[in-house]
Amino acid sequence: MKTILGLAGFCLAGGLLTLVTADAQLPQVTVVGPVTAGHCVGFLSTLQLADNGVVCTGGAFPVISTGGFNNISLNGEPTGLSPAIQASGGDASVGMNFNTKGGGAYAFLTNNFANTEFVIAQGSGNDVNHLTILGQAAGQIPAIGAFGSDTNIPIAFTTKGTGAYTFQSNNFGNTEFTIAQGTGNDVNHLQISGAATTGLSTMQVVGSDANSGILLVAKGAAVVTVAATGGNNGGININGGTSGASTINVGATGGHTNITSNATPSLTAGCNGAGSSVSGSDSSGTVTGQTAAATTCTLTFATAYGTTPNCVVSGQNSPLTGAFTPSTATLVVNFASTANYKWSYVCFGT
């Protein structure tokens, strides 16, 4: 089969369709077979070839298809519209297959073949798995999926050189997430896994090293925040290994660690008169008693603990006298009669 460029028109006579080239040195092409109704004027814009017939149309005229066969239509369009390749025929749904020779790739180009925009290349040479891109109706999410004969098929994404992966939103206006190369010889990486009902979703380090940690870094003087449900509910667990330990390291010289919760407790008895105050949270803080002398203070937690917390209490003006008593709802301390007695506490619990 030969492909001839520069078609100038056609001649239809005696049941034969002859394609006329613009170059007199090129041979004319005659297609022998039944010719269905068409109207091609000047440049031949659409030609359908099928086993049992030929259909042609021109300009912006619609493709004329007949019978119960499937074929390919090459549609020309007027100014402002894009020419089209489409599947047509007698079947209700007609797909299209594109094939290259050997290991040749599919290349989609723009700007008069100057720019390559997209390439589909052969994989191992015996490909049974592939990507499928799915459109969706309104309100649904388009998808890219792996399909094929294997039961489980992952998808691999790669960049060139040290290029990063960038995920954007708002018509490419906002960068939401970036995955960048590490040292250049990366052997460890993060893996994020979902979970079934009541299970825990997981972000963990996997790779060839026996031991590999995770480093979370904020920008500038900002802090790293780990929160549950927008920071208003739930909690954070720090779990060490079976025989290991959990460590909170404040880092460089001058670093500090603070444990806080979102609500401030209150003084409800003993030293809660005029001049009293609480600075801190249920987890830790400092209490200043009333101006008048008192011998006891009852601190009521903003949110009751599920079980009695483990508390440490220290007097600042003078030592405590007797035992302090924590419960799920309160912390009671005793001291010698003192005005504006000041004491600090730290309470751990759930």
C-alpha positions as CSV (number, residue, x, y, z in Angstrom):
1,M,0.0,0.0,0.0
2,K,1.3,3.5,-0.9
3,T,0.4,6.8,0.7
4,I,0.2,9.8,-1.7
5,L,0.2,13.3,-0.4
6,G,-1.2,16.4,-2.1
7,L,-4.7,15.3,-3.0
8,A,-6.4,18.0,-5.1
9,G,-9.8,16.3,-5.7
10,F,-11.5,13.2,-7.1
11,C,-13.3,11.9,-10.1
12,L,-16.4,9.6,-9.8
13,A,-17.3,7.7,-12.9
14,G,-18.4,4.2,-13.8
15,G,-18.5,3.1,-10.2
16,L,-14.8,4.0,-9.7
17,L,-13.4,6.6,-7.2
18,T,-10.2,8.2,-8.5
19,L,-8.2,10.4,-6.2
20,V,-6.5,13.2,-8.1
21,T,-3.1,14.5,-6.9
22,A,-2.0,18.1,-7.2
23,D,1.4,17.1,-8.5
24,A,1.2,15.9,-12.1
25,Q,4.3,13.7,-11.5
26,L,2.5,11.6,-8.9
27,P,0.3,8.8,-10.1
28,Q,-3.5,8.9,-9.7
29,V,-5.1,6.4,-7.2
30,T,-8.2,4.6,-8.2
31,V,-10.2,2.7,-5.6
32,V,-12.3,-0.1,-7.1
33,G,-15.5,-1.0,-5.3
34,P,-19.0,0.2,-4.6
35,V,-19.1,3.9,-3.9
36,T,-21.9,5.2,-1.6
37,A,-23.4,8.7,-1.8
38,G,-21.0,11.5,-1.0
39,H,-20.2,15.1,-1.9
40,C,-16.5,15.8,-2.2
41,V,-15.5,19.1,-3.7
42,G,-11.9,20.2,-4.3
43,F,-9.6,18.9,-1.6
44,L,-10.7,15.5,-0.4
45,S,-11.4,16.0,3.3
46,T,-12.9,12.7,4.3
47,L,-12.3,9.2,3.0
48,Q,-13.7,6.0,4.5
49,L,-12.4,2.7,3.3
50,A,-14.2,-0.6,4.3
51,D,-14.3,-4.1,3.1
52,N,-17.6,-3.6,1.3
53,G,-17.5,0.1,0.2
54,V,-16.1,3.6,0.1
55,V,-17.7,6.7,1.6
56,C,-16.4,10.2,1.0
57,T,-17.5,13.6,2.2
58,G,-16.0,17.1,1.9
59,G,-15.6,20.3,3.9
60,A,-17.8,20.4,7.0
61,F,-20.3,17.9,5.6
62,P,-21.1,15.0,8.0
63,V,-19.7,11.6,7.3
64,I,-22.1,9.4,5.4
65,S,-21.9,5.8,6.6
66,T,-24.0,2.9,5.4
67,G,-24.6,-0.8,6.2
68,G,-23.6,-2.9,9.2
69,F,-19.8,-2.4,9.0
70,N,-17.3,-0.4,11.1
71,N,-14.7,1.9,9.7
72,I,-12.5,5.0,10.2
73,S,-13.5,8.5,9.2
74,L,-11.0,11.3,8.6
75,N,-13.0,14.5,9.0
76,G,-11.9,17.9,7.8
77,E,-13.4,21.0,9.4
78,P,-13.8,24.7,8.6
79,T,-11.8,27.5,10.1
80,G,-11.7,27.5,13.9
81,L,-12.4,23.8,14.3
82,S,-10.0,20.8,14.6
83,P,-10.0,18.0,12.0
84,A,-10.9,14.6,13.5
85,I,-10.3,10.9,13.3
86,Q,-13.4,8.9,14.4
87,A,-14.8,5.4,14.5
88,S,-18.1,4.9,12.8
89,G,-20.2,2.1,11.4
90,G,-23.2,-0.1,12.1
91,D,-22.3,-1.1,15.6
92,A,-23.7,0.9,18.5
93,S,-20.2,1.2,20.1
94,V,-17.1,1.2,17.9
95,G,-13.7,1.3,19.4
96,M,-10.4,2.2,17.7
97,N,-7.1,0.2,17.7
98,F,-3.8,1.9,16.9
99,N,-0.8,-0.3,16.2
100,T,2.9,0.3,15.5
101,K,5.4,-1.9,13.8
102,G,7.8,-3.9,16.1
103,G,8.7,-1.9,19.2
104,G,7.9,1.5,17.7
105,A,6.3,4.0,20.0
106,Y,3.3,6.3,19.7
107,A,4.4,10.0,19.6
108,F,2.0,12.9,19.8
109,L,3.5,16.1,18.5
110,T,2.6,19.8,18.1
111,N,3.9,22.9,16.3
112,N,4.3,21.2,12.9
113,F,6.0,18.1,14.4
114,A,8.6,20.3,16.3
115,N,7.5,19.5,19.8
116,T,6.9,16.0,21.3
117,E,4.1,16.3,23.9
118,F,3.3,12.6,24.8
119,V,4.9,9.3,24.0
120,I,3.5,5.7,24.6
121,A,6.3,3.2,24.4
122,Q,6.5,-0.6,24.5
123,G,7.4,-2.0,27.9
124,S,9.1,-5.4,28.3
125,G,8.1,-6.6,24.8
126,N,5.5,-9.0,26.1
127,D,3.2,-6.5,27.7
128,V,0.0,-7.9,29.3
129,N,-0.7,-5.0,31.8
130,H,-1.5,-1.4,30.8
131,L,-2.9,1.9,31.9
132,T,-6.4,3.0,31.3
133,I,-7.7,6.6,31.6
134,L,-11.3,6.9,32.6
135,G,-13.6,10.0,32.2
136,Q,-16.5,10.4,34.5
137,A,-19.9,12.0,34.7
138,A,-20.6,15.2,36.6
139,G,-19.6,15.0,40.3
140,Q,-17.4,12.0,39.8
141,I,-13.6,11.8,39.7
142,P,-11.7,10.9,36.5
143,A,-9.2,8.0,37.1
144,I,-6.0,6.5,35.9
145,G,-5.9,2.8,36.5
146,A,-3.8,-0.3,35.9
147,F,-5.5,-3.1,34.1
148,G,-4.3,-6.4,32.6
149,S,-4.1,-10.2,33.2
150,D,-2.1,-10.0,36.4
151,T,-4.1,-10.2,39.7
152,N,-2.2,-7.3,41.3
153,I,-0.7,-4.5,39.2
154,P,1.1,-1.5,40.7
155,I,1.8,1.7,38.9
156,A,5.3,3.3,38.7
157,F,6.0,7.0,38.1
158,T,9.5,8.2,37.3
159,T,11.1,11.6,36.7
160,K,14.3,12.4,34.7
161,G,17.4,13.1,36.7
162,T,16.7,14.8,40.0
163,G,13.3,16.2,38.9
164,A,10.7,16.1,41.6
165,Y,7.0,15.0,41.6
166,T,4.7,17.9,42.0
167,F,0.9,17.7,42.7
168,Q,-1.0,20.8,42.0
169,S,-4.6,22.1,42.2
170,N,-6.7,25.0,41.0
171,N,-5.8,24.6,37.3
172,F,-2.1,24.3,38.1
173,G,-2.2,27.5,40.2
174,N,-1.3,25.9,43.6
175,T,1.4,23.4,44.5
176,E,0.0,21.1,47.2
177,F,2.6,18.3,47.5
178,T,6.1,17.7,46.2
179,I,8.2,14.5,46.3
180,A,11.9,15.3,45.8
181,Q,15.0,13.2,45.5
182,G,17.0,12.7,48.7
183,T,20.8,12.2,48.7
184,G,20.9,10.9,45.1
185,N,21.5,7.3,46.2
186,D,18.2,6.7,48.0
187,V,17.6,3.2,49.3
188,N,15.0,4.0,52.0
189,H,11.6,5.6,51.4
190,L,8.2,6.3,52.9
191,Q,5.3,3.9,52.4
192,I,1.7,5.0,53.2
193,S,-0.9,2.2,53.8
194,G,-4.6,2.3,54.4
195,A,-6.4,0.2,56.9
196,A,-9.6,-1.8,57.3
197,T,-12.3,-0.8,59.8
198,T,-10.9,0.0,63.3
199,G,-7.4,-0.4,62.0
200,L,-4.6,2.2,61.8
201,S,-3.5,3.7,58.6
202,T,0.3,3.7,58.5
203,M,3.2,5.9,57.3
204,Q,6.4,4.0,57.7
205,V,10.0,3.8,56.4
206,V,10.9,0.8,54.2
207,G,14.1,0.1,52.4
208,S,17.4,-1.8,52.5
209,D,18.7,-0.4,55.8
210,A,18.0,-2.4,59.0
211,N,17.2,0.9,60.9
212,S,15.9,4.1,59.2
213,G,14.1,7.0,60.9
214,I,11.7,9.7,59.8
215,L,12.6,13.4,59.9
216,L,9.8,16.0,59.8
217,V,11.1,19.6,59.3
218,A,9.1,22.8,59.5
219,K,10.2,26.0,57.6
220,G,12.0,28.7,59.5
221,A,10.8,29.2,63.1
222,A,7.4,27.4,62.5
223,V,6.6,24.2,64.4
224,V,5.6,20.7,63.3
225,T,2.0,20.1,64.3
226,V,0.4,16.6,64.5
227,A,-3.3,16.8,65.2
228,A,-6.4,14.6,65.1
229,T,-9.7,15.7,63.4
230,G,-8.6,19.3,62.8
231,G,-6.8,19.5,66.1
232,N,-10.0,19.6,68.2
233,N,-10.5,15.9,69.0
234,G,-8.6,12.7,69.5
235,G,-5.1,12.4,70.7
236,I,-1.5,11.5,69.8
237,N,0.3,8.3,70.8
238,I,4.1,8.0,70.9
239,N,4.9,4.3,71.0
240,G,8.4,2.8,71.5
241,G,9.4,-0.7,70.6
242,T,8.9,-3.7,72.8
243,S,12.4,-3.3,74.4
244,G,13.1,0.2,73.1
245,A,12.4,3.7,74.2
246,S,10.6,6.8,73.0
247,T,12.6,10.0,73.1
248,I,11.6,13.7,72.7
249,N,14.7,15.6,71.7
250,V,14.5,19.4,71.6
251,G,17.5,19.6,69.4
252,A,19.9,22.6,69.3
253,T,21.0,24.5,72.4
254,G,18.2,26.8,73.6
255,G,15.5,24.5,72.5
256,H,12.6,23.9,74.8
257,T,9.7,21.4,75.1
258,N,6.2,22.2,76.3
259,I,3.2,19.9,76.8
260,T,-0.1,21.7,76.5
261,S,-3.8,21.0,75.9
262,N,-6.5,23.2,74.4
263,A,-8.4,24.1,77.5
264,T,-7.4,25.8,80.8
265,P,-8.5,24.3,84.2
266,S,-9.9,26.3,87.0
267,L,-9.7,26.7,90.8
268,T,-12.9,25.7,92.4
269,A,-12.2,25.5,96.2
270,G,-9.7,26.4,98.9
271,C,-7.5,29.1,97.3
272,N,-9.9,30.3,94.6
273,G,-10.7,33.7,96.0
274,A,-9.7,37.1,94.8
275,G,-6.2,37.3,93.3
276,S,-6.1,33.6,92.3
277,S,-5.1,32.5,88.8
278,V,-4.2,29.5,86.7
279,S,-1.7,29.6,83.8
280,G,-1.4,26.4,81.7
281,S,-3.6,23.5,80.8
282,D,-4.8,20.2,82.1
283,S,-1.4,18.7,81.3
284,S,0.8,21.3,83.0
285,G,0.7,24.7,84.5
286,T,1.2,27.1,87.4
287,V,-1.4,28.1,90.1
288,T,-1.3,31.3,92.2
289,G,-3.6,31.2,95.2
290,Q,-5.9,33.9,96.5
291,T,-4.6,37.0,98.2
292,A,-6.0,35.9,101.6
293,A,-4.1,33.1,103.3
294,A,-5.2,29.5,102.5
295,T,-4.1,26.0,103.3
296,T,-5.5,24.0,100.3
297,C,-6.3,24.4,96.6
298,T,-8.6,22.4,94.4
299,L,-7.8,22.5,90.7
300,T,-10.6,21.2,88.4
301,F,-9.5,19.9,85.0
302,A,-11.2,21.5,82.0
303,T,-11.8,18.0,80.6
304,A,-12.0,15.0,83.0
305,Y,-9.4,12.2,82.5
306,G,-10.7,8.8,81.7
307,T,-8.5,7.3,84.5
308,T,-6.7,9.0,87.3
309,P,-3.7,10.8,85.9
310,N,-0.1,10.6,87.1
311,C,0.7,14.0,88.5
312,V,3.8,15.7,89.9
313,V,3.3,18.8,92.0
314,S,5.9,21.2,93.4
315,G,5.5,24.3,95.7
316,Q,7.3,27.4,94.6
317,N,6.9,29.7,97.7
318,S,7.4,26.8,100.1
319,P,7.1,23.1,100.1
320,L,3.8,21.3,100.1
321,T,2.5,19.9,103.4
322,G,1.0,16.4,103.3
323,A,0.0,14.5,100.2
324,F,-1.6,15.9,97.0
325,T,-4.5,14.0,95.7
326,P,-5.2,13.6,92.0
327,S,-8.5,12.2,90.6
328,T,-10.1,12.0,87.1
329,A,-11.7,15.5,87.6
330,T,-9.5,17.4,90.2
331,L,-6.1,17.8,91.7
332,V,-6.1,18.8,95.4
333,V,-2.9,20.1,97.1
334,N,-2.2,21.1,100.8
335,F,0.3,23.6,102.2
336,A,1.0,25.8,105.2
337,S,-1.2,28.8,105.6
338,T,0.1,31.2,102.9
339,A,-1.3,34.1,100.9
340,N,-0.8,33.9,97.2
341,Y,0.6,30.4,97.5
342,K,2.3,29.4,94.1
343,W,2.7,25.9,92.9
344,S,3.3,24.0,89.6
345,Y,2.0,20.7,88.3
346,V,2.5,18.2,85.5
347,C,-0.2,15.5,84.9
348,F,0.0,12.6,82.4
349,G,-3.0,10.5,81.6
350,T,-5.8,9.8,79.1
